[in-house]
Amino acid sequence: MTVFDDLIGQDQAVAVLSRAAAAAGEVVTGGRGAGMTHAWLFTGPPGSGREEAARAFAAALLCPSAGCGHCDQCHQVLIGSHPDLESVRPQGLSYSVKQTRELILRAAGAPTQGRWRVILFEDADRATESAANALLKAIEEPPPRTVWLLCAPAPDDLMITIRSRCRVINLTTPAAEAVAHVLATRDNVPPETARFAARAAQGHIARARALALDEDVRRRREAVLAIPRALSGVGECITAAERLVKTAEEEAAAATAALNESETAELRKLYGEGSTGKGLNRGLVRGGAGALKELEDRQKSRATRIKRDSLDSALLELVAFYRDVLAMQFGAGVELANDDLRFDLDQLARGSTPEETLRRIDAIMRCRERLEANVNPQIAVEAMMLSLRS
């Protein structure tokens, strides 16, 4: 067993990372360490395991046995408690230059346990332009024994000057059979359910696990994929759009409510609210008001990101549905992601042309672009629904 065992279908990447971890061990003992570098970029489509691969590599760097998977070092990295691992995941729409400079300061410290100081930056593509420039300077001149692990969907999502200073690890979408095998053997999912989840998730490991284990996730999928046959009129299009946006808003509210409350309470406590004694609450009035406003802005940004991600997930479900329709129209001998809905797919394939199906897929992709450009979600989704109907 090693920390790389959970990287499904990524044999080539695992081989590269294993050699680099061994080389990193040579550096620690004074060797040359050919194959090890101070900056890495993990790329791949959603669900390919970018963050998982980066975290496994971090464990291999900090483990005396290059990622054995069972020592205290590996365990601490995998649960996120290792003192030499700084893990960052932007929760809002973007990652600011202020946050990046604070991260760089934290990264400047020497390793506490003598091996490496590892900075794992998930969704690094969310860094603003100013933040990316600050990050570039840190990557160009890192402190000794500091390693940056950046994650992004594609190399082009980061500025070229950052890409050029990183060694790129490209991950691929694992085969449905491999995902189904993992669900069946590691999560004790019945084989038939595992095959359904892996096929419906199109190799997205986390999505497949959620579909297999969470009935609410399956119900939401069914509701989204019922949309194409429900768009019989303009009124139905508006209703479907409203329902889709409202569901995303409810998911965002549920995901952030408890966290927002605890963050706000902690900040208020920090500035003296609830304390006794003359003058203790002045901190909240003076410095606390600005800090509280900044926290509220971050919380709103986080909720917007979760809402947008929820909508995008639903839109990708629809893209997969119409892709299956197109495959049936052309008689392509490919596995259908939504084979459990074959009757609905066949009805739509017979009742429309390939050109109409392609136009509907384009409408969904335009909606995704509009949402990313901060177009009002209700308006963007309504326009998409009307295009799907016509």
VEXPA-938402 format. One record per residue: residue in one letter; x, y, z of N, C-alpha, C, O in turn. Coordinates in steps of 0.05 Angstrom, whole numbers, plus 32768, in hexadecimal, padded with zeros to 4 digits. Layout:
aXYZXYZXYZXYZ...
REM end
This chain:
m80117FE880008000800080008011801980008025801B800Ft800A802D7FEF801880477FEF8002805D7FED7FEB80577FEAv800B80757FF07FF8808C7FEF7FED80907FD37FD9809E7FCFf7FF980837FBF7FF080867FA47FDB80717F9C7FD180727F85d7FD4805F7FAE7FC280497FA67FA680537F9F7F9880467F8Fd7F9D806A7FA97F8280747FA47F8080847F8A7F6B808E7F83l7F9680887F7C7F9680967F637F8E80837F4C7F9F80757F41i7F7480837F477F69806F7F347F7080767F177F6B808D7F0Eg7F7B80637F097F8180667EEC7F96807B7EE67F9680867ED0q7FA880807EF97FBD80957EF47FD980897EF67FEA80947F03d7FDD80727EE97FF680647EEC800E80747EE3802380747EF0q800B80837ECD802280937EC3802980A97ED7804180AD7EDDa801580B77EE1801A80CC7EF5802780C17F0E803980CD7F1Av801D80AA7F178027809E7F30804480967F2C8054809A7F3Fa804C808C7F15806880857F10807A809E7F12808F809C7F1Ev807180B47F06808180CD7F07808480D77F24809980DE7F2Cl806E80D77F32806E80E27F4D807E80D07F60808B80D97F72s807C80B67F5C808C80A37F6D80AA80A77F6980B980A77F7Dr80B280AB7F5080CF80B07F4B80D780CB7F5780ED80CD7F62a80C580DF7F5580CC80F97F6180CE80F87F7F80DF81057F8Ba80BC80E87F8C80BD80E57FA980D780D87FB280E280DF7FC6a80E080C47FA280F980B77FA9811080CA7FA6812380CB7FB6a810F80DB7F91812480EF7F8C812481047FA38139810D7FABa810C810B7FAC810A811E7FC2811781137FDC812381227FEBg811580F97FDF812280EC7FF6814080EE7FF4814E80F18008e814A80ED7FDB816780F07FD78170810C7FDE818581107FEAv816081207FD78167813C7FDD816981407FFB817B814D8005v81568134800A8156813780278170812C8033817A81368047t817B811680288193810A803281AC8115802581C2810B802Ag81A9812B801681C18138800A81C7812F7FED81DB81377FE2g81B581207FE181BA81177FC681B1812B7FB181A781407FB8r81B581237F9881AE81367F82819081377F7E8185814D7F79g818281207F7F816581207F7D815B81277F61814881387F5Fa8166811C7F4C815D81217F31814081197F2E813981027F36g8130812A7F23811381247F1F810181327F3380E981317F31m810D813F7F4780FE814E7F5A8100816C7F54811681767F4Dt80EA817A7F5680EB81977F5280D981A57F6780CB81977F75h80DB81BF7F6880CD81CE7F7E80B181D77F7780A381E17F89a80A881D37F5E808D81DC7F57808081C87F44808C81BF7F31w806781C07F4B805881AC7F3B803C81B67F36803081C47F46l803381AF7F1E801781B77F168008819E7F0F800F81907EFCf7FF381987F1E7FE181817F197FC9818A7F0A7FB9819B7F14t7FC5817F7EF27FAE81867EE27F9E816D7EDA7FA881577EDBg7F8681727ED27F74815C7EC97F5781647ECB7F5181787ED9p7F4681567EBD7F29815D7EBE7F1D81597ED97F29814B7EEAp7F0581647EDE7EF881607EF87EF581437EFE7EED81337EEEg7EFB813C7F177EF981207F207F10810F7F1A7F1180F77F22s7F2581197F0D7F3C81097F077F4E81047F1F7F5E80F27F1Fg7F4B81157F347F5A81117F4C7F7381237F4E7F87811A7F58r7F70813C7F457F87814E7F467F9081527F637FA8814E7F69e7F7E815A7F747F85815F7F907F8E81467F9E7FA081477FAEe7F8181307F987F8981177FA57FA6810F7F9D7FB681067FAEa7FAD81137F847FC8810D7F7B7FDC81207F887FF281177F90a7FD5813A7F8A7FE8814D7F977FEB81467FB4800281487FBFr7FD6813F7FC27FD881387FDE7FE8811E7FE27FF8811C7FF5a7FE4810B7FD17FF480F27FD3801180F87FCF802280EC7FDCf8018810A7FBC803481117FB7803F81207FCF8056811B7FD7a802F81317FDC8037813F7FF4803E812B800A8052812D8018a802E8116800D803381028021804D80F3801A805D80ED802Ca805280ED8000806A80DF7FF8808380F07FFE809880E58005l8081810B7FFB8097811C8000809E811D801E80B5811F8026l8089811C802F808D8120804C80918105805A809781058072c808D80EF804C809080D5805880AD80CB805580B880CD803Fp80B980C1806A80D580B6806780D7809F805480ED8099804As80C18092804E80C1807B803C80B38082802180AA80708013a80B2809B801A80A880A48000808B809D7FFC808380967FE5g807B809E8011805E809A800E8055807E8014804780718004c805D8073802B805580588032803780558036802C803F8032g802A806A803F800D8069804280038061805E7FEB80618063h801680598070800D8050808A801B805C80A28015805780B9c802F806D809C803E807A80B2802F809380BB801B809C80AFd8038809F80D2802C80B780DC802D80CE80C9801A80DE80C7q804480D180BB804780E780A8803280E58092802580F9808Bc802F80CE8086801B80CA80717FFF80D0807B7FEF80DE806Eh7FF980C580937FDE80C9809E7FD980E780A37FC380F0809Dq7FEC80F580AE7FE8811280B47FE38122809A7FD381348099v7FF2811B80857FEE8129806B7FD2812480607FC481368057l7FCA810B80617FB1810380547F99810E80637F8481138057i7F9C8114807D7F858120808C7F89813E808F7F78814C809Ag7FA0814980847FA4816680847FAF8172809D7FAB818A80A2s7FBC816280AE7FC6816D80C77FE5816E80C97FEF817480DFh7FF3816880B48010816880B5801B818480B88012819680A9p802D818980CB803781A580CF804781B080B7804981C980B5d805181A080A6806081A9808F805081AB8075805B81AF805Fl803681A78078802481A88060801181C08064800381C28077e801281D28051800081E980507FED81E480397FF481E58021s7FD481DE80407FC081D7802B7FAC81EE80287FA081F7803Cv7FA881F780107F96820E800A7F8282067FF47F8981FB7FDFr7F69820C7FFA7F5482087FE67F4282217FE57F3382257FF8p7F4482317FD07F3382497FCF7F1682427FD17F0C82317FC3q7F0882507FE37EEC824A7FE87EDA825D7FD97EC282577FD4g7EE482747FD17ED482887FC37ED882877FA57EE282737F9Al7ECF829C7F987ED1829D7F7B7EEE82A17F727EF582997F5Bs7EFE82AD7F837F1A82B27F7B7F2C82B17F947F2282B17FABy7F4682B17F907F5982B17FA57F6982CB7FA27F7782CF7F8Es7F6882DC7FB67F7382F77FB47F9182F97FB87F9D82E67FC1v7F9C83107FB07FB983147FB47FC083157FD17FD5830C7FD9k7FAD83207FE27FB283217FFF7FB58305800A7FC782FF8019q7FA282F380027FA382D7800B7FBC82CA80017FC982BA8010t7FC482CF7FE87FDC82C37FDD7FF582CC7FEC800782BB7FF1r7FF782E57FF3800F82EF8001801082E2801D802682DC8027e7FF982DF802A7FF882D18044800182B48041801082AA8052l7FF982A8802B8001828C80268020828A8022802D8278802Ci802B829D80138047829E800E805782A18027806C8295802Bl804D82B28039805A82B58053805A829B8063806E82948070r8044828D80638043827480718055825F80648060824D8072a80588261804A8069824D803B80878252804080978240803Aa808E826A804A80AA8271804D80B88262806480D082628066g80A88256807680B58249808D80C48230808580BD82238071a80D78229809580E78211809080D781F8809980C681FB80ABp80DC81E1808E80CE81C9809780D381C380B480EA81C580BDt80BE81BD80C380C281B780DF80CD819C80E580DA819780FAq80CA818980D280D3816E80D680EA816780C380F1814F80C0g80F6817B80B6810F817680A8810D816C808C81228169807Fr80F58167808180F4815D806680EC8174805280FE81818047w80D38179804F80CA818D803C80B4819E804880A58196805Br80B181B6803E809A81C78043808981C7802A809281D08015v807181BC802C806081B78014804881C98014803A81CB8028i804481D77FFE802D81E97FFB801A81DD7FE6802181DC7FCEl800381D47FEE7FF081C87FDC7FDA81DC7FD67FCA81E37FE8f7FD981E77FBE7FC781FC7FB67FB381F17FA27FB881EF7F8Ae7F9B81E97FAD7F8681DF7F9C7F7881F67F8D7F78820D7F97d7F6D81F07F767F5F82047F667F70821E7F637F6682347F67a7F89821A7F5C7F9B82317F597F9282447F427F9B825B7F41d7F82823A7F307F78824A7F1A7F6582617F247F5F82737F14r7F5D825F7F3D7F4B82747F487F5B828D7F527F4F82A07F5Aa7F75828B7F517F8582A27F5A7F8182B97F467F8182B67F2Et7F7D82D17F517F7B82E97F407F9582EE7F327FA982E27F38e7F9583017F1F7FAD83077F107FC383117F237FDA83097F21s7FBC83237F367FD0832D7F497FDA83167F5B7FF183157F62a7FC783057F637FCF82EE7F747FE282DC7F657FF582D17F70a7FDC82D77F4B7FED82C67F3B800982D17F38801D82C37F39n800B82EC7F35802682F87F33803582F57F4E804E82F17F4Da802782F87F64803482F47F7E803E82D77F81805382D27F8Bl802D82C57F78803382A87F79804B82A27F68805C82927F70l804D82AF7F51806382AA7F3F807E82B07F4C809182A17F4Ak807F82C77F5A809882CF7F6880A082BA7F7D80B882B47F80a808C82AF7F8B8092829B7F9F809C82817F9380AE82737F9Ei8091827A7F7B809A82617F6E80B582657F6180C582527F60e80BB827D7F5780D582827F4B80EC82807F5F810182767F58e80E782897F7780FC82887F8C80F2827C7FA680EF828A7FBAp80ED82627FA580E282567FBE80F882527FD3810F82507FCDp80F082527FEC8103824C8001810E822F7FFE8101821F7FF1p812482298009812F820D8008811A81F98013810D81FF8027r811881E38006810781CD800F80E981D4800F80DA81C9801Et80E181E87FFF80C581EE7FFB80BB81E47FE080C881E97FCCv80A481D77FE0809981CB7FC7807D81D67FC4806C81D47FD6w807781E17FAC805C81EA7FA6804E81D57F95805981CC7F81l803681CE7F9D802581BB7F8D800C81CA7F867FFB81CF7F97l800981D27F6D7FF281E17F637FDF81CE7F547FE881BC7F47c7FC581D37F567FB181C37F497F9F81D57F387F9681EA7F41a7F9A81CD7F1F7F8981DC7F0D7F7E81C97EF87F8A81B57EF3p7F6781D07EED7F5B81BE7ED87F6D81B97EC07F6F81A37EB6a7F7B81CF7EB77F8C81CC7E9F7FA481DF7EA37FA181F37EB1p7FBA81D97E967FD181EB7E977FCB82087E8F7FD5821B7E9Bd7FBA820B7E7A7FB482267E707FA482367E847FA1824F7E80d7F9A822A7E9A7F8B82397EAE7F9D824A7EC07F94825B7ECFl7FB882467EBE7FCB82567ECD7FDC82667EB97FDF825E7EA2m7FE6827D7EC27FF7828D7EB1800F827E7EA9801A826D7EB8i801882837E90802D82737E84804782747E94805682617E94t804D828A7EA18065828D7EB18065827A7EC9807A82717ED2i804E82757ED4804C82617EEA804E82457EDF805D82347EEAr8040823F7EC9804182257EBD805E821D7EB6806682067EBAs806D82307EAB8088822A7EA2809B82227EB880B082177EB4r809382297ED180A582237EE7809C820B7EF780A782047F0Cc808781FE7EED807C81E67EFA808081CD7EE9808081CE7ED1r808481B77EF68082819D7EE8806581957EE8805981937EFDv805A81907ED0803E818A7ECD8038816C7ECF8045815C7EC1i802481657EE0801A814A7EE17FFE814A7ED67FEC81557EE3n7FFA813E7EBF7FE0813D7EB27FD181237EBB7FDB810D7EB6l7FBA81277EC77FAA81107ECF7F93810C7EBB7F8B811F7EAEt7F8A80F47EB87F7580EE7EA57F5C80E47EB37F5D80DC7ECBt7F4680E47EA57F2D80D97EB07F2F80BB7EB17F3380AE7E9Dp7F2C80AF7EC97F2E80927ECB7F1780847EBD7F01808F7EBBa7F1C806C7EB47F07805C7EA77EF180557EBB7EF680527ED3a7ED880537EB17EC1804D7EC37EC580337ED17EBD802F7EE8e7ED1801F7EC27ED580057ECF7EE780077EE77EE37FF97EFBa7EFC80177EE57F0E801B7EFC7F0180287F137F0580207F2Av7EF0803C7F0E7EE2804A7F237ECE80377F307ECC80367F49a7EC080277F207EAC80147F2B7EBA80007F3D7EAF7FF87F51h7ED17FF77F347EE07FE37F447EE87FEF7F607EE57FE17F74v7EF080087F607EF880157F7A7EDF80177F8C7EE180127FA4l7EC980207F807EB180237F907EA880087F9C7E9F80077FB3a7EAB7FF37F8D7EA27FD97F967EB57FCD7FAB7EAC7FC17FBEt7ECF7FD17FA77EE27FC57FB97EE97FD57FD27EED7FCA7FE7r7EE97FF07FCF7EF180017FE57ED9800D7FF57EDB8013800Cd7EC380117FE77EAC801D7FF47E9580097FF87E7F80118001n7E997FF07FF07E857FDB7FF47E6B7FE27FE67E557FDC7FF0v7E6D7FEF7FCF7E557FF57FBF7E4D7FDD7FAE7E5F7FD07FA2p7E347FD57FAD7E2C7FBE7F9C7E357FC27F807E347FD97F75p7E3F7FAD7F737E4B7FB07F587E397FBF7F447E437FD07F34e7E1F7FB97F447E0D7FC67F307E0B7FE47F367E0C7FF47F23t7E097FEB7F4F7E0880087F567E2280157F507E23802C7F46a7E3980077F557E5380127F4F7E5680187F317E61802D7F29r7E4D80067F207E4F800A7F037E3D80217EFA7E4680317EEAf7E2580237F057E14803A7EFF7E2180547F067E2180677EF6a7E2B80567F1F7E37806F7F297E4F80777F197E53808E7F12a7E6180647F137E7980697F047E7280737EE77E7F80857EDDr7E5E80667EDB7E56806E7EC07E4980897EC07E50809A7EAFa7E37808E7ED37E2980A87ED47E3C80BF7EDB7E3980D57ED1a7E5180B97EEB7E6480CE7EF27E7A80D27EDD7E8980E57EE0q7E7B80C17EC97E8E80C47EB37EAB80C67EBD7EBB80D67EB4g7EB180B57ED17ECC80B47EDB7ED380C77EF17EE980C77EFCh7EC080D97EF97EC480EC7F0F7EC180DC7F297EAB80D47F30i7ED780D77F367ED880C47F4C7EC780CE7F637EB680BE7F6Ea7EC980E77F6C7EBA80F17F827E9C80F17F7B7E8B80EA7F8Cr7E9580F87F637E7980F87F5A7E6E80DC7F5A7E5780D77F62a7E7E80C97F517E7580AD7F507E7080A37F6C7E5C80957F71r7E8180AA7F7F7E7E80A17F9B7E6480AD7FA77E5580A07FB5a7E5F80C77FA07E4780D47FAB7E2E80C77F9F7E1B80C37FADl7E2E80C17F857E1780B47F797E1280997F847DFB80907F87a7E27808A7F8B7E24806F7F957E1A806F7FB17E0C805C7FB9l7E2280837FC17E1D80817FDE7E0880947FE97DFF80917FFFd7E0080A87FD97DEE80BD7FE37DD580BE7FD27DD580C57FBAe7DBF80B67FDE7DA580B57FCF7D9C80D17FC77D9080D57FB2d7DA280E67FD77D9B81017FD07DA9810A7FB67D9D81187FA6v7DC281027FB37DD181097F9B7DC480FC7F827DC281087F6Dr7DBC80E37F867DAF80D57F707D9480E37F687D8D80E57F51r7D8580EB7F7D7D6C80F97F777D7081137F697D61811B7F56r7D8581227F707D8B813B7F627D9281367F467D8A81457F34r7DA281217F417DA9811A7F257D8F81147F157D8D811D7EFEe7D7D81047F207D6580FD7F137D5481167F0C7D4881187EF6a7D5481297F1F7D4581427F1A7D5181527F037D42815D7EF3v7D6B81547F027D7881627EEC7D7381557ED17D6D81637EBEl7D76813B7ED07D73812D7EB77D56812A7EAE7D5181207E98a7D4381327EC07D2781327EB77D20814C7EA97D0B814E7E9Di7D32815F7EA97D2D81797E9D7D2881787E7F7D1481847E76p7D3881697E6F7D33816A7E527D1781627E4A7D0C816D7E37r7D0B814E7E577CF081467E4F7CDA81577E5C7CC381537E55a7CE2816A7E6D7CCE817A7E7B7CCA81967E6D7CB981A57E75l7CDB819C7E5A7CDB81B77E4E7CC781B87E377CCE81BB7E20s7CAD81B67E3E7C9881B67E2A7C8E81D27E227C8181D57E0Dg7C9481E67E327C8C82017E2C7C9D82157E3A7CAF820E7E49v7C98822F7E347CA882447E407CA682447E5E7CB982487E6Cg7C8D82417E687C8982407E857C99822A7E927CA4822F7EA7e7C9982137E867CA981FD7E917CC782037E917CD581FA7EA3c7CD082117E7D7CED82197E7C7CF4822B7E937D0882287EA0i7CE2823F7E987CE882527EAE7CE782447EC97CF782497EDAt7CD382327ECB7CD182237EE57CE982117EE97CF4820F7EFFa7CF282037ED47D0A81F27ED77D2382027EDE7D3381F97EEFa7D2682197ED27D3D822A7ED87D3C82347EF57D5082337F04e7D24823C7EFE7D2182457F1A7D27822F7F2D7D3582347F42r7D1E82177F277D2382007F397D4081F97F3B7D4B81F37F50l7D4E81FA7F247D6A81F37F237D7B82077F337D8C82007F42v7D7582217F2F7D8482367F3D7D7E82347F5B7D9082377F6Ck7D6582307F627D5D822F7F7F7D6B82177F8C7D73821A7FA3t7D6C82017F7F7D7A81E97F8B7D9781EF7F907DA281E87FA5a7DA481FD7F7D7DC082057F817DC382187F997DD682157FA9e7DB1822B7F9B7DB2823D7FB27DAE822F7FCC7DBC82357FE0e7D9C821C7FCD7D97820D7FE67DAF81FC7FEE7DB681FA8005e7DBC81F07FDA7DD581E17FDF7DEB81F37FEA7DF981EB7FFDa7DEE820A7FDF7E02821D7FE97DFC822680057E0E82288016a7DE2822C800B7DDB823480267DE0821E803A7DEA82238050a7DD9820680337DDD81EF80457DFA81EA804A7E0281E38060a7E0B81EE80367E2781E880387E3681FE80487E4B81F88053t7E2B8216804A7E3A822C80567E2E823680707E3C8244807Fa7E15822F80767E08823B808E7E17823780A87E1E824A80B6a7E1D821E80AE7E2A821880C77E47822480C87E4F822E80DDl7E55822280B17E70822D80B07E70824B80B37E81825680C2n7E5D825980A67E5C827680A97E57827E80C67E64829180D0e7E45827080D37E3F827780EE7E57827381017E5C82858112s7E65825D80FD7E7C8259810F7E93826C81097EA08276811Ce7E97827380F07EAC828780E97EA582A380F47EB682B080FFt7E8C82AB80F27E8482C580FC7E8682C6811A7E9082DA8125a7E7D82B181287E7F82B081457E9C82B1814E7EA282BF8162e7EAD82A381407ECA82A381487ED682BE81447EE682C78155l7ECF82CC812E7EDA82E681297ED082FB813E7EE0830B8148r7EB782F981447EAC830B81597EB9830781747EBF831A8182k7EBE82EE817A7ECB82E781937EE782F281937EF182FC81A8l7EF582F0817C7F1082FA817A7F12831881807F258322818Cy7EFD832781787EFD8344817C7EEF834C81957EE983648199g7EE9833981A77EE1834081C27EC3834081C77EBB834681DDe7EB3833881B37E96833881B87E8F832281CD7E99830C81CBg7E7F832981E07E77831681F57E898317820D7E83830B8221s7EA08325820B7EB2832882227EA8833D82357E97834D822Et7EB3833D824C7EAC835182607EC4836382667EDB835B8261g7EBF837A82707ED5838C82777ED483A582657ECC83A4824Ek7EDB83BB82717EDA83D482637EEC83D5824A7F0483CF824Bg7EDF83DC82337EEF83E0821B7EF483C7820A7F0083C981F5l7EEC83AF82147EF2839782057EE4839581EB7EEE838A81D8n7ECB83A181EA7EBC839E81D17EC383B481BD7EB883B481A7r7ED583C681C47EDD83DA81B07EEB83CE81987EEA83DA8182g7EF883B8819C7F0683AB81867EF383A381707EF983A68158l7EDB839A81777EC8839381637EBE83AB81547EB983AA813Cv7EBB83C281627EB283DA81557EC783E581427EC183EE812Cr7EE083E4814B7EF583F1813B7EFF83DE81257EF983E2810Dg7F0F83CA812D7F1B83B881197F0883A281107F0A839880FAg7EF6839A81227EE58383811D7ED1838781077ECB837480F8a7EC783A081047EB383A580F07EBE839F80D47EB1839380C3g7ED683A980CF7EE383A480B57EE8838780B07EE4837C809Aa7EF2837980C57EF8835C80C27EDF834D80BE7EDE833980AFl7EC9835580CB7EAF834780C87EA5834B80AC7E9A833880A0k7EA8836380A17E9F836880857EAF835780727EA4834C805Fe7EC9835580767EDA834580657ED2832780667ED1831A8052l7ECC831E807E7EC3830280817EA982FD80737EA682E98065e7E96831080757E7C830D80677E80830C80497E7282FD803Bd7E92831D803F7E97831C80227EA3830180197E9B82F68004r7EB582F680297EC082DC80237EAA82C680247EAA82B48013q7E9882C880377E8382B5803A7E7082B680227E6682A18018k7E6A82CE801A7E5882D180027E6582C67FE97E5882B97FD9s7E7F82CB7FE67E8E82C07FCF7E8E82A27FD07E8C82957FBBr7E9282967FE87E9282797FEA7E76826E7FE37E75825A7FD4a7E61827A7FEC7E4682717FE67E4182737FC87E3582617FBCt7E4A82887FBB7E47828B7F9E7E5682767F8F7E4C826B7F7Cr7E6E826F7F997E7E825A7F8C7E70823F7F8E7E6E82307F7Bi7E6582397FA67E58821F7FA97E3F821E7F987E39820A7F8Bk7E3082347F977E1882357F867E2082317F697E1382227F5Ar7E35823F7F607E3D823C7F447E4782207F3E7E4182157F29d7E5682147F517E5F81F97F4C7E4881E57F4B7E4881D27F3Bs7E3381E97F5B7E1C81D87F5B7E0D81DA7F407E0681C67F35l7E0A81F37F377DFD81F77F1C7E0E81EA7F067E0381DE7EF4d7E2881EE7F087E3981E37EF37E3881C57EF27E3981B97EDDs7E3681B87F097E34819B7F0B7E1A81927EFD7E1A817E7EEEa7E0481A17F017DEB819A7EF47DED819D7ED67DE2818D7EC6l7DFA81B37ECD7DFD81B87EB17E0E81A27EA37E08819A7E8Dl7E2281997EB17E3281837EA67E2381697EA47E2781597E92e7E1081657EB67DFE814E7EB57DED814F7E9B7DE9813B7E8Dl7DE481687E957DD4816B7E7D7DE581687E637DDB815D7E50v7DFE81717E647E0F816D7E4D7E1381507E487E1281477E31a7E1881407E5D7E1B81237E5A7E0281167E4F7E0381047E3Ef7DEB81207E577DD181157E4D7DCF811A7E2F7DC981077E20y7DD481327E267DD181387E097DE8812B7DF97DE481257DE2r7DFF81277E067E1481187DF87E0B80FB7DF37E1080F17DDDd7DFD80EF7E067DF280D57E027DDD80D47DEB7DDC80C27DDBv7DCC80E97DEB7DB980EC7DD57DC780ED7DBA7DBF80DF7DA7l7DDC80FD7DB97DEB80FF7D9F7DF780E57D987DF780DD7D80a7E0280D67DAB7E0E80BC7DA57DF980A97D9A7DFF809A7D87m7DE180AA7DA47DCC80987D9A7DC380A17D7E7DBD80907D6Dq7DC380BB7D797DBB80C57D5E7DCE80BC7D497DC780B87D32f7DE880BB7D507DFC80B37D3D7E0280957D3E7E12808B7D2Eg7DF580877D507DF9806A7D527E1580637D5C7E20804E7D54a7E2180747D6B7E3C80707D757E3C805A7D8A7E2B80597D9Cg7E4F80487D887E5180317D9A7E6180387DB37E75802C7DB9v7E58804D7DC27E6680557DDA7E5580507DF37E3C804D7DF0e7E61804E7E097E52804A7E227E4380647E297E4F807A7E28l7E2A80627E307E1A80797E367E1C807F7E547E19806D7E65a7E2280987E5A7E2480A07E777E0A809C7E857E0980967E9Dn7DF480A07E767DD9809F7E827DC980877E777DB2808A7E6Fd7DD680717E777DCA80597E6C7DB080517E7B7D9F80457E6Fd7DAE80597E947D9680537EA47D7E80637E9A7D68805D7EA2l7D8380777E897D6D80877E7D7D6B80837E5F7D6480957E50r7D71806B7E577D7280657E3A7D58806B7E2C7D5880757E15f7D4180667E397D27806C7E2C7D24808A7E267D1D80917E10d7D2B809B7E3A7D2980B87E357D3D80C17E207D3680D27E0Fl7D5580B57E207D6980BC7E0C7D5F80B57DF07D6180C47DDDd7D53809D7DEE7D4980947DD47D3380A57DC97D3180AB7DB2q7D2080AD7DDB7D0A80BE7DD37D1480D97DC87D0A80E27DB4l7D2780E57DD67D3180FE7DCD7D4280FC7DB47D42810D7DA2a7D5180E57DB17D6180E17D9A7D5080DE7D817D5780E77D6Br7D3980D07D847D2780CC7D6D7D1880E67D667D1180EA7D4Fg7D1380F77D7A7D03810E7D767D1281277D6F7D06813D7D6Ds7D2C81257D6A7D3C813D7D637D5381347D517D57811D7D4Bt7D6181487D477D7881437D357D9281477D447D9381547D59p7DA8813C7D397DC281417D457DC9815F7D477DD581677D5Ae7DC0816E7D337DC6818B7D337DB881987D4B7DC381AA7D58e7D9F81907D507D91819B7D677D9E81937D817D9F81A37D94t7DA8817B7D837DB681727D9B7DCF81827DA07DD5818A7DB6l7DDE81867D8B7DF781967D8D7DF181B37D967DFF81BF7DA6r7DDB81BE7D8B7DD381D97D927DCC81DA7DB07DD281EE7DBEr7DBF81C57DBA7DB881C47DD77DD181C27DE87DD381CF7DFEi7DE481B27DDF7DFD81B07DEF7E0B81CB7DEF7E1681D47E03d7E0B81D97DD87E1781F47DD77E0982077DEA7E1782187DF6a7DEF82057DEC7DE082177DFE7DE882127E1B7DEB82257E2Bi7DED81F97E237DF581F37E3E7E1181FE7E437E16820A7E58m7E2381FB7E307E3E82057E337E3F82247E347E4F822F7E43r7E2D82317E257E2C824E7E277E2282567E427E2C826A7E4Dc7E1082477E4D7E06824E7E687E1C824B7E7D7E1F825C7E8Fr7E2D82377E7A7E4482347E8C7E56824C7E8A7E6082567E9Ee7E5B82557E727E6D826C7E6D7E6182857E7A7E6F82957E85r7E4782897E777E3982A07E827E3A82A07EA07E3F82B57EACl7E3682897EAC7E3882877EC97E54828E7ED37E57829B7EE8e7E6882857EC57E84828B7ECC7E8A82A87EC97E9B82B37ED7a7E7B82B67EB77E7F82D37EB37E6C82E37EC57E6982FB7EC1n7E6082D67ED97E4F82E47EED7E3582EE7EE27E2A83017EEDv7E2B82E27ECD7E1082E87EC47DFC82DE7ED97E0182CA7EE6n7DE682ED7EDD7DD282E57EF07DC982C87EEB7DC182C17ED4p7DCC82B67EFE7DC682997EFA7DAA82947EEF7DA782837EDDq7D9682A27EFA7D7B829D7EF17D7882A37ED37D6C82947EC4i7D8382BA7ECB7D8182C27EAF7D9082AE7E9D7D8682A67E88a7DA882A77EA57DB982957E947DAB827A7E917DAB826F7E7Bv7DA1826F7EA77D9482557EA67D7A82567E977D7382437E88e7D6A826B7E9A7D52826E7E8A7D57826E7E6C7D4A82607E5Da7D6B827D7E647D72827E7E487D7A82627E3E7D73825A7E27m7D8982537E4E7D9182387E467D7982267E437D7782177E30m7D6782277E577D4F82167E567D3F821B7E3D7D3582087E30l7D3C82347E357D2C823B7E1D7D3A82307E047D2D82277DF2s7D5582307E047D6482257DEE7D6182077DED7D6081FB7DD7l7D6081FA7E047D5D81DD7E047D4181D57DFA7D3F81BF7DEEr7D2D81E57DFF7D1281DF7DF67D0F81E27DD87D0281D17DCAs7D1B81F77DCC7D1581FE7DB07D2481EB7D9D7D2281EE7D85
REM end
